Every structure is written in structure tokens, then in C-alpha cells.
Amino acid sequence: MPVDSVFLLIDIFILRIILLSIPKKVHFLKKIIKFLKSIKRRIDILSAETQLKFILEN
């Protein structure tokens, strides 16, 4: 798992804790979590593409 993905997972985990502690801002924090998950997914896709290119070239 790429380092960037690990940091994003940590950020998502921290935001989930905040989400549970502040019910008034639930909707806003859910959107942030969704956004971070989409960024993580994109990083994972780019990482997989890079790894595949490396494997195919060697």
C-alpha cells in the first residue's frame, strides 16, 4: 500500500472520530470523508498503473 494511501486512511479515521463527536456538522464531515476516499481511490489507481507499467517494461 502506498504511503500516500496510509496517510489518507489515517486522515479518514481521524475525521470519522470527529464525525462521531460533533453531530451538528455530520453532513459536512461526511462530504469531506467521501472526498478523501475518492482521492485515495484515485491515488491507488495511479499507483497500480505505475506498477503495471514498471512490470511490463522489465
DSSP file (Angstrom, degrees, kcal/mol; ACC not computed):
  #  RESIDUE AA STRUCTURE BP1 BP2  ACC     N-H-->O    O-->H-N    N-H-->O    O-->H-N    TCO  KAPPA ALPHA  PHI   PSI    X-CA   Y-CA   Z-CA
    1    1 A M              0   0    0      0, 0.0     5,-0.1     0, 0.0    43,-0.0   0.000 360.0 360.0 360.0 128.6    0.0    0.0    0.0
    2    2 A P     >  -     0   0    0      0, 0.0     4,-1.6     0, 0.0     3,-0.3  -0.226 360.0-119.7 -62.2 152.1    1.5    3.4   -1.0
    3    3 A V  H  > S+     0   0    0      1,-0.2     4,-2.3     2,-0.2     5,-0.2   0.880 113.2  58.3 -60.3 -39.6    2.5    5.8    1.8
    4    4 A D  H  > S+     0   0    0      1,-0.2     4,-2.1     2,-0.2    -1,-0.2   0.889 104.5  51.5 -58.7 -38.9    0.0    8.4    0.5
    5    5 A S  H  > S+     0   0    0     -3,-0.3     4,-2.4     2,-0.2    -1,-0.2   0.878 107.1  53.1 -66.3 -37.3   -2.8    5.9    0.9
    6    6 A V  H  X S+     0   0    0     -4,-1.6     4,-2.2     2,-0.2    -2,-0.2   0.933 109.9  47.6 -63.6 -45.3   -1.8    5.2    4.5
    7    7 A F  H  X S+     0   0    0     -4,-2.3     4,-2.4     1,-0.2    -1,-0.2   0.890 111.5  50.8 -64.4 -37.9   -1.8    8.9    5.4
    8    8 A L  H  X S+     0   0    0     -4,-2.1     4,-2.7     2,-0.2    -1,-0.2   0.895 108.7  51.7 -66.1 -38.5   -5.2    9.3    3.7
    9    9 A L  H  X S+     0   0    0     -4,-2.4     4,-2.5     2,-0.2    -2,-0.2   0.902 109.8  49.7 -63.6 -39.8   -6.6    6.4    5.7
   10   10 A I  H  X S+     0   0    0     -4,-2.2     4,-2.6     2,-0.2    -2,-0.2   0.927 111.2  49.4 -63.1 -44.3   -5.3    8.0    8.9
   11   11 A D  H  X S+     0   0    0     -4,-2.4     4,-2.6     1,-0.2    -2,-0.2   0.915 111.4  48.8 -60.8 -43.1   -7.0   11.3    7.9
   12   12 A I  H  X S+     0   0    0     -4,-2.7     4,-2.1     2,-0.2    -1,-0.2   0.911 110.6  51.1 -63.3 -41.7  -10.2    9.5    7.2
   13   13 A F  H  X S+     0   0    0     -4,-2.5     4,-1.8     2,-0.2    -2,-0.2   0.924 111.1  48.0 -61.3 -44.9  -10.1    7.7   10.5
   14   14 A I  H  X S+     0   0    0     -4,-2.6     4,-2.2     1,-0.2    -2,-0.2   0.914 111.0  51.0 -63.3 -42.7   -9.5   11.0   12.4
   15   15 A L  H  X S+     0   0    0     -4,-2.6     4,-2.7     1,-0.2    -1,-0.2   0.862 106.8  54.3 -63.9 -34.8  -12.4   12.6   10.5
   16   16 A R  H  X S+     0   0    0     -4,-2.1     4,-1.9     2,-0.2    -1,-0.2   0.889 107.2  50.7 -65.6 -38.0  -14.6    9.7   11.5
   17   17 A I  H  X S+     0   0    0     -4,-1.8     4,-1.4     2,-0.2    -2,-0.2   0.932 112.3  46.6 -63.4 -44.3  -13.8   10.2   15.1
   18   18 A I  H  X S+     0   0    0     -4,-2.2     4,-1.8     1,-0.2     3,-0.3   0.906 108.5  57.1 -62.0 -41.1  -14.6   13.9   14.7
   19   19 A L  H  < S+     0   0    0     -4,-2.7    -1,-0.2     1,-0.2    -2,-0.2   0.887 107.5  47.2 -57.1 -41.4  -17.8   13.0   12.9
   20   20 A L  H  < S+     0   0    0     -4,-1.9    -1,-0.2     1,-0.2    -2,-0.2   0.784 114.3  47.2 -72.2 -26.7  -18.9   10.9   15.9
   21   21 A S  H  < S+     0   0    0     -4,-1.4    -2,-0.2    -3,-0.3    -1,-0.2   0.682 112.9  46.4 -90.9 -17.4  -18.1   13.6   18.4
   22   22 A I    ><  +     0   0    0     -4,-1.8     3,-0.9    -5,-0.1    -1,-0.2  -0.767  58.8 173.7-126.6  85.6  -19.8   16.6   16.6
   23   23 A P  G >  S+     0   0    0      0, 0.0     3,-1.2     0, 0.0     4,-0.2   0.731  73.3  67.5 -67.0 -21.2  -23.2   15.6   15.4
   24   24 A K  G 3  S+     0   0    0      1,-0.3     3,-0.3     2,-0.1     4,-0.2   0.819 104.6  42.3 -68.4 -29.7  -24.1   19.1   14.2
   25   25 A K  G <> S+     0   0    0     -3,-0.9     4,-2.4     1,-0.2    -1,-0.3   0.028  78.4 119.7-105.7  27.2  -21.6   19.0   11.4
   26   26 A V  H <> S+     0   0    0     -3,-1.2     4,-2.5     1,-0.2     5,-0.2   0.922  73.0  49.4 -60.2 -48.6  -22.3   15.5   10.3
   27   27 A H  H  > S+     0   0    0     -3,-0.3     4,-1.7    -4,-0.2    -1,-0.2   0.920 112.7  47.0 -60.7 -45.7  -23.3   16.3    6.8
   28   28 A F  H  > S+     0   0    0      1,-0.2     4,-1.7     2,-0.2    -1,-0.2   0.915 113.9  47.2 -62.9 -45.0  -20.3   18.5    6.1
   29   29 A L  H  X S+     0   0    0     -4,-2.4     4,-2.6     1,-0.2    -1,-0.2   0.848 107.4  56.6 -69.3 -33.8  -17.8   15.9    7.5
   30   30 A K  H  X S+     0   0    0     -4,-2.5     4,-2.4    -5,-0.2    -1,-0.2   0.897 107.1  50.0 -62.3 -38.9  -19.5   13.1    5.6
   31   31 A K  H  X S+     0   0    0     -4,-1.7     4,-2.3    -5,-0.2    -2,-0.2   0.890 109.9  50.3 -66.4 -38.7  -18.8   15.0    2.4
   32   32 A I  H  X S+     0   0    0     -4,-1.7     4,-2.7     2,-0.2    -2,-0.2   0.929 111.2  48.5 -63.5 -45.1  -15.2   15.5    3.4
   33   33 A I  H  X S+     0   0    0     -4,-2.6     4,-2.4     1,-0.2    -2,-0.2   0.915 111.3  49.9 -61.5 -43.4  -14.8   11.8    4.1
   34   34 A K  H  X S+     0   0    0     -4,-2.4     4,-2.0     1,-0.2    -1,-0.2   0.912 111.3  49.5 -61.3 -42.6  -16.3   10.9    0.8
   35   35 A F  H  X S+     0   0    0     -4,-2.3     4,-2.1     2,-0.2    -2,-0.2   0.921 111.0  48.7 -62.8 -45.5  -14.0   13.4   -1.0
   36   36 A L  H  X S+     0   0    0     -4,-2.7     4,-2.6     1,-0.2    -1,-0.2   0.876 109.6  52.9 -64.0 -37.3  -10.9   11.9    0.8
   37   37 A K  H  X S+     0   0    0     -4,-2.4     4,-2.5     2,-0.2    -1,-0.2   0.898 108.3  50.3 -64.4 -38.9  -12.0    8.4   -0.1
   38   38 A S  H  X S+     0   0    0     -4,-2.0     4,-2.1     2,-0.2    -2,-0.2   0.891 111.0  48.9 -67.4 -37.5  -12.3    9.4   -3.8
   39   39 A I  H  X S+     0   0    0     -4,-2.1     4,-2.5     2,-0.2    -2,-0.2   0.924 111.2  50.0 -65.0 -43.8   -8.8   10.9   -3.7
   40   40 A K  H  X S+     0   0    0     -4,-2.6     4,-2.5     1,-0.2    -2,-0.2   0.914 109.6  51.3 -59.6 -43.7   -7.4    7.8   -2.1
   41   41 A R  H  X S+     0   0    0     -4,-2.5     4,-2.1     1,-0.2    -1,-0.2   0.908 110.5  48.8 -60.4 -42.9   -9.1    5.6   -4.7
   42   42 A R  H  X S+     0   0    0     -4,-2.1     4,-2.6     2,-0.2    -2,-0.2   0.899 110.6  50.3 -66.0 -40.5   -7.5    7.8   -7.5
   43   43 A I  H  X S+     0   0    0     -4,-2.5     4,-2.6     1,-0.2    -2,-0.2   0.911 110.2  50.8 -62.8 -41.8   -4.1    7.5   -5.9
   44   44 A D  H  X S+     0   0    0     -4,-2.5     4,-2.4     2,-0.2    -2,-0.2   0.900 110.6  49.0 -62.2 -41.1   -4.5    3.8   -5.7
   45   45 A I  H  X S+     0   0    0     -4,-2.1     4,-2.4     2,-0.2    -2,-0.2   0.933 112.6  47.1 -64.4 -46.4   -5.4    3.6   -9.4
   46   46 A L  H  X S+     0   0    0     -4,-2.6     4,-2.3     1,-0.2    -2,-0.2   0.893 112.4  50.6 -62.9 -39.4   -2.4    5.8  -10.4
   47   47 A S  H  X S+     0   0    0     -4,-2.6     4,-2.5     2,-0.2    -1,-0.2   0.915 110.3  49.0 -64.3 -43.1   -0.1    3.7   -8.2
   48   48 A A  H  X S+     0   0    0     -4,-2.4     4,-2.5     2,-0.2    -2,-0.2   0.894 110.6  51.0 -63.7 -40.1   -1.4    0.4   -9.8
   49   49 A E  H  X S+     0   0    0     -4,-2.4     4,-2.4     2,-0.2    -2,-0.2   0.918 111.0  48.2 -63.3 -43.2   -0.9    1.9  -13.3
   50   50 A T  H  X S+     0   0    0     -4,-2.3     4,-2.3     2,-0.2    -2,-0.2   0.916 112.4  48.4 -63.6 -43.9    2.6    2.9  -12.5
   51   51 A Q  H  X S+     0   0    0     -4,-2.5     4,-2.4     1,-0.2    -2,-0.2   0.904 111.5  50.1 -64.0 -40.9    3.4   -0.5  -11.0
   52   52 A L  H  X S+     0   0    0     -4,-2.5     4,-2.6     2,-0.2    -2,-0.2   0.911 110.1  49.8 -64.4 -43.0    1.9   -2.3  -14.0
   53   53 A K  H  X S+     0   0    0     -4,-2.4     4,-2.1     1,-0.2    -1,-0.2   0.915 111.3  50.1 -60.5 -42.7    3.9   -0.1  -16.5
   54   54 A F  H  X S+     0   0    0     -4,-2.3     4,-1.3     2,-0.2    -2,-0.2   0.923 112.1  47.0 -62.0 -45.1    7.1   -0.9  -14.5
   55   55 A I  H  < S+     0   0    0     -4,-2.4     3,-0.3     1,-0.2    -2,-0.2   0.910 113.3  48.2 -63.2 -43.5    6.4   -4.6  -14.6
   56   56 A L  H  < S+     0   0    0     -4,-2.6    -1,-0.2     1,-0.2    -2,-0.2   0.829 110.1  52.0 -69.7 -31.0    5.6   -4.6  -18.3
   57   57 A E  H  <        0   0    0     -4,-2.1    -1,-0.2    -5,-0.2    -2,-0.2   0.751 360.0 360.0 -76.4 -23.0    8.7   -2.6  -19.1
   58   58 A N     <        0   0    0     -4,-1.3    -1,-0.2    -3,-0.3    -2,-0.2   0.423 360.0 360.0-107.4 360.0   11.0   -5.0  -17.3
